[in-house]
Amino acid sequence: MPVHIIVVGCGRVGSGLARALEAGGHSVAIIDQEQKAFDRFLGNGFGGRAIRGVGFDRDVLLAAGVEEADALAAVTDGDNSNILTARIAREHFGVKQVVARIYDARRAEIYARLGIPTVATVPWTIDHIARFLVPADIEADWVDPTGAISLVERPLPGWWIGRPLAELEAGDRIRLVGVNRGGGAQLATAGLVAQDGDTVFLAVRNDAVDELAALLTEPAVAGGHA
């Protein structure tokens, strides 16, 4: 389902992410302080909004459509700016999916406690960030040689918090394999309850991909953005 996404920072990371999300059918606005960043990295083919300013400025975020945004990625070259932007988007504007790029991976656990998913520079990829922004868009991380079963990694949307993770399973079609929580991974066990910041690993039959996407889509907005 197409959503509106804000990308803060128009370097190689932000511009690539913006283009990838737009190619996926989503509405995208990108923010940067420098016009030359748009000229250098974004190019003429981008059809979304390009907004000059800093990502933690309220008026700039409003110009980028934060009030109707479903997700935001802060990927500038400043850790503090990225975290501040992500917190403002989530806490003041109620953006449901946020992720911040950081250079100091040691801070990741601290930010996780604030409910802000972070992606460090070394393991970062555009695809990995996109998963946080649009968790219902399902693309496999691995597919078995017969093409029947996929393994996927997805962050749990905030509205899942407090629900039994067993509710993600669906017979022989979708199975929960493990959970990444607080920087550590664990295999799935009975009685696990979703917590803020959880990322889940699932085995999915390829004919059940749409079923998994529905499980990750908030019922109240399944038919469109509220």
C-alpha positions in Angstrom: 0.0 0.0 0.0 1.5 3.4 -1.0 2.3 5.7 1.9 3.9 9.1 2.4 7.5 9.0 3.6 10.0 11.8 4.6 13.7 11.3 4.1 16.0 13.8 5.9 19.4 14.2 4.3 20.1 14.2 0.6 23.5 12.6 0.4 24.2 9.3 -1.4 22.2 7.5 1.3 19.2 9.7 1.4 18.9 10.3 -2.3 19.2 6.6 -3.0 16.6 5.8 -0.4 14.2 8.5 -1.8 14.5 7.2 -5.3 14.0 3.6 -4.2 10.9 4.4 -2.2 9.5 6.5 -5.1 10.2 3.6 -7.5 8.2 1.4 -5.1 5.1 3.6 -5.6 5.3 5.7 -2.4 5.0 9.5 -2.0 8.3 10.9 -0.9 9.6 14.2 0.4 13.3 14.8 1.0 14.9 17.5 3.2 18.4 18.9 3.1 20.0 22.3 4.0 21.8 22.6 0.7 20.3 23.1 -2.7 23.6 21.6 -4.2 22.8 18.3 -2.5 19.6 18.0 -4.5 21.4 19.0 -7.7 24.3 16.6 -7.1 22.6 13.5 -5.8 18.9 13.6 -6.6 18.9 14.5 -10.3 15.9 15.6 -12.4 14.0 12.3 -12.4 12.8 12.6 -8.8 9.0 13.4 -8.7 8.6 14.1 -5.0 9.1 17.2 -2.9 12.6 18.6 -2.2 12.5 20.9 0.9 15.4 23.0 2.0 16.0 23.2 5.7 16.9 21.1 8.8 14.9 18.0 9.6 14.2 19.0 13.2 12.6 22.4 12.2 8.8 22.2 12.7 8.0 24.4 9.7 10.3 22.4 7.5 8.7 19.1 8.6 5.2 20.6 8.0 6.3 21.6 4.5 7.4 18.1 3.9 4.0 16.7 4.8 4.8 15.3 8.3 1.2 15.5 9.4 0.2 12.9 6.8 3.5 11.0 6.8 3.5 7.3 7.7 7.3 7.1 8.0 10.5 9.1 8.3 14.2 8.3 7.9 16.8 10.7 9.3 20.0 9.9 7.4 22.2 13.1 7.6 25.8 12.9 8.6 25.0 14.0 12.2 24.0 11.5 14.9 22.4 14.0 17.2 20.5 15.7 14.4 19.2 12.4 13.2 18.0 11.3 16.6 16.4 14.7 17.4 14.6 14.7 14.1 13.3 11.1 14.6 12.1 11.9 18.1 10.3 15.0 17.0 8.6 13.1 14.2 7.5 10.3 16.4 6.7 12.2 19.7 5.3 15.5 18.4 3.8 14.5 15.0 2.9 10.8 15.7 4.8 9.4 12.7 4.5 5.6 13.2 7.6 4.4 11.6 10.9 6.2 12.1 14.5 5.2 11.8 17.8 7.1 12.4 21.2 6.5 10.8 24.0 6.7 13.3 27.8 6.6 13.1 28.5 5.6 16.7 27.0 2.1 16.9 27.6 2.0 20.6 24.7 4.4 21.1 22.3 2.1 19.4 21.0 0.4 22.6 20.4 3.8 24.2 18.4 5.0 21.3 16.5 1.7 21.2 15.3 2.5 24.7 13.9 5.7 23.4 11.9 3.7 20.9 14.0 4.9 17.9 15.3 2.2 15.6 18.8 3.0 14.4 21.0 1.7 11.6 24.8 2.0 12.0 26.9 3.1 9.1 28.9 -0.2 8.5 26.0 -2.6 8.2 23.7 -0.1 6.6 21.9 -0.6 3.3 19.1 1.3 1.6 17.0 -1.9 1.6 17.5 -2.4 5.3 16.3 1.1 6.2 13.3 0.8 3.8 12.1 -2.2 5.8 11.7 -0.1 8.9 9.8 2.5 6.9 7.3 0.2 5.1 7.2 -3.1 7.1 4.2 -4.3 5.2 6.1 -4.3 1.9 7.4 -7.9 1.9 10.6 -8.8 0.1 12.5 -11.9 0.9 16.0 -12.0 2.4 16.4 -15.6 1.2 14.3 -17.9 -1.0 14.8 -21.7 -1.0 15.9 -23.3 -4.3 12.4 -24.5 -5.1 11.0 -21.0 -4.7 8.4 -22.2 -2.2 9.6 -20.7 1.1 11.1 -17.3 2.0 12.8 -16.0 5.0 12.0 -12.3 5.8 13.2 -9.8 8.5 10.7 -7.1 9.5 10.5 -4.5 12.3 7.2 -4.8 14.2 4.9 -1.7 13.8 4.2 0.1 17.1 0.6 -1.0 17.2 1.8 -4.6 17.7 3.3 -3.8 21.1 1.8 -6.0 23.9 0.4 -8.6 21.5 1.5 -12.2 21.6 4.0 -12.8 18.8 2.3 -16.2 18.2 -0.5 -14.1 16.5 2.0 -13.6 13.6 1.9 -17.3 12.8 -0.6 -18.9 10.4 -0.5 -22.7 10.3 2.0 -24.1 7.8 2.0 -20.8 5.9 3.8 -18.3 8.3 6.1 -19.3 11.1 8.0 -17.1 13.6 11.7 -18.1 13.7 13.2 -15.5 16.0 13.3 -12.0 17.4 15.9 -9.3 17.6 15.3 -7.4 20.8 17.5 -4.7 22.5 20.4 -5.5 20.2 20.3 -9.3 20.9 18.7 -12.1 18.9 16.7 -15.0 20.3 14.9 -18.0 18.8 11.1 -17.8 19.1 9.6 -19.5 22.2 6.1 -19.8 23.5 4.7 -16.8 25.3 6.8 -14.1 23.7 5.0 -10.7 23.7 5.9 -8.0 21.2 8.0 -5.1 22.7 8.8 -1.7 21.3 11.7 -2.0 18.8 11.3 -5.7 18.1 12.4 -7.0 14.7 11.0 -10.4 13.8 12.4 -13.2 11.5 9.8 -15.3 9.8 9.6 -18.2 7.4 6.8 -17.6 4.9 5.4 -19.7 2.1 5.5 -17.6 -1.1 1.7 -17.9 -1.5 1.3 -16.4 1.9 3.2 -13.1 1.4 0.0 -11.1 1.1 -1.3 -12.7 4.3 1.9 -11.6 6.2 1.6 -8.1 4.7 -2.0 -7.9 6.1 -0.8 -9.0 9.5 1.7 -6.1 9.6 -0.9 -3.5 8.4 -2.8 -1.7 11.1 -6.5 -2.6 10.8 -7.7 0.9 11.3 -5.7 2.1 8.3 -5.8 -1.0 6.1 -8.0 0.8 3.6 -6.1 4.1 3.4 -4.3 6.7 5.5 -6.3 8.1 8.3 
